[in-house]
Amino acid sequence: MLNKALLDEEVRSFIRENQQKDLPELILKGSPFSQISIQELATQIKGRRVAEKKFPLLFHKQRILYPPKLNLEQTSSQITAEYKASLVKGDSGADLTGGLGIDTYFLSKRFESFQYYEMNRDLSEIAAHNFKELEATNINVQHGNSIQLLKDTEQKFDCIYADPARRDERGSKVYQLSDCLPDIPEHLDFLLEKSHRILLKTSPILDIKAGLRELHSVKEIHVVAVNNEVKEVIWLIEKDWNADPELTTINFQGKKLQKFGYDTGIKTLGAVLSQPLKYLYEPNAAIMKSGLFTEISNSFKVPKLHLNSHLYTSEILRKEFPGRIFQITDIKRYSDKDLKKKLKNTKANVTTRNFPVSVENIRKKYRIQDGGSVYIFFTTNPDDEKIVIFCKKAQLA
C-alpha cells in the first residue's frame, strides 16, 4: 500500500539531501520519521539515483515515487520509451503491462485516451500517483489481469502495447515469448480482435528468428541500442499483414542517432570481400543483433574483411556508417616475428573478430595495457590469414 507520508515535504527534502550518501551507513542509522521505515526511504533514494540517468523527467519532479529496485530494472528508459511512442498514434491505446508507467506515459502523449493495466497493486498505485504529478490526465489506471480485463470489456483500441514479464512464477528468467506473462503468442489472435495494431517489447537477447516463429503478422522489427548496448527489440504487429517485415536498427550514441533500416523481403547480393584499405568500420551493437551484415556492406559500399569477421573497409571515408569508424595506420600478420616487439607494453584498446585467441589472452601474451588512443583489431582477412590491424579514430569533422 502506498505510504502517503513519503510525500511530506520534510521527507522529500531528506531523500534529496541523502541521495549521494552511503546507503548501508544510512540504513544503520534508522529512519528519523515515525511513520516511515528506513527501507522505504532507501527505496526512494535508490529510485532517484536510477531516475537521474534513466528517466530524467521523473527525477526533476519533486513528488515522484519509486518502486523497489527490481521493478526499476525492468522499466524502459526514457529515451527508449520516447522512441517507441514515435512509432504509433491514434485515438485510444492501452498498455497491458503498465509497471512504473514510463512507457504508458510517453505512449499516452500520442493518443487522446490511454488505458494502463497492471497486476501488481502497489505498482499501479505508484503509477497512478505519478501520472497525476505529471498531469497525464488522459490515462486511466486499472489493477488486474489485463487479458481478462480486455475480455470483460467491449472497448477496442487503435494500438495495444505490451512488455511481457520475463520471469516465471519462481522468479527465474525465461527467454521464449510463450513463457512470458502475458503469453502474447497464445493471445495474439484475440489481441488483434481488440486492436489492429500491437506494439511488443521483448528482451534484447531474444533471437529474432525465434520471435518470428512464435509471432505472425509482424510488419516491423526495431532493434534499439543505447550507447552501443542493445536494450530492447520492438515488434510492430499489424492485423492481416502477410509480407516480410522491415528491420530497423537504432543506436542512441550520446547526442547522435545511428539508424539503419532494411526490408527483409528484398534479396541481397552476396558480400564483397576486400583486404584492409584506408578505413576500418565496426558496426554498432544494434546492427550486430540484427544480422544485417551483407545489407550494410552493400548499402554503404564497404566491403567485408571476411565472411565471418563483420568488420568492413573502404578507401573513401563513409561518415554515415552506423558504428565506429577508424583510420588504419598499420597492418601486420599475426605470424610476423616483429609483432611481439611492436605490441610489447603498448597501451591500446583491443578487439577480436573471427579470431581464435581471446582479448584477455592477447593482453597477457603481449603485455598490452588497456586504454589510450590506439585501437588494435585481431581478425582474419579474405585469404583466411590471421592479421593485426592498428588504427586510430577517424576524423569525421
Secondary structure as GFF3:
##gff-version 3
##sequence-region A 1 397
A	DSSP	three_ten_helix	4	7	.	.	.	ID=ss1
A	DSSP	alpha_helix	9	17	.	.	.	ID=ss2
A	DSSP	alpha_helix	23	29	.	.	.	ID=ss3
A	DSSP	alpha_helix	38	54	.	.	.	ID=ss4
A	DSSP	alpha_helix	56	59	.	.	.	ID=ss5
A	DSSP	alpha_helix	69	73	.	.	.	ID=ss6
A	DSSP	alpha_helix	78	85	.	.	.	ID=ss7
A	DSSP	beta_strand	90	95	.	.	.	ID=ss8
A	DSSP	alpha_helix	102	108	.	.	.	ID=ss9
A	DSSP	beta_strand	111	118	.	.	.	ID=ss10
A	DSSP	alpha_helix	121	133	.	.	.	ID=ss11
A	DSSP	beta_strand	139	143	.	.	.	ID=ss12
A	DSSP	alpha_helix	146	151	.	.	.	ID=ss13
A	DSSP	beta_strand	159	162	.	.	.	ID=ss14
A	DSSP	three_ten_helix	177	179	.	.	.	ID=ss15
A	DSSP	alpha_helix	184	194	.	.	.	ID=ss16
A	DSSP	beta_strand	197	202	.	.	.	ID=ss17
A	DSSP	alpha_helix	208	214	.	.	.	ID=ss18
A	DSSP	beta_strand	218	226	.	.	.	ID=ss19
A	DSSP	beta_strand	229	238	.	.	.	ID=ss20
A	DSSP	beta_strand	246	253	.	.	.	ID=ss21
A	DSSP	beta_strand	256	263	.	.	.	ID=ss22
A	DSSP	beta_strand	279	283	.	.	.	ID=ss23
A	DSSP	alpha_helix	285	290	.	.	.	ID=ss24
A	DSSP	alpha_helix	293	300	.	.	.	ID=ss25
A	DSSP	beta_strand	312	314	.	.	.	ID=ss26
A	DSSP	beta_strand	323	333	.	.	.	ID=ss27
A	DSSP	alpha_helix	339	343	.	.	.	ID=ss28
A	DSSP	beta_strand	347	352	.	.	.	ID=ss29
A	DSSP	alpha_helix	359	366	.	.	.	ID=ss30
A	DSSP	beta_strand	369	380	.	.	.	ID=ss31
A	DSSP	beta_strand	386	393	.	.	.	ID=ss32
###
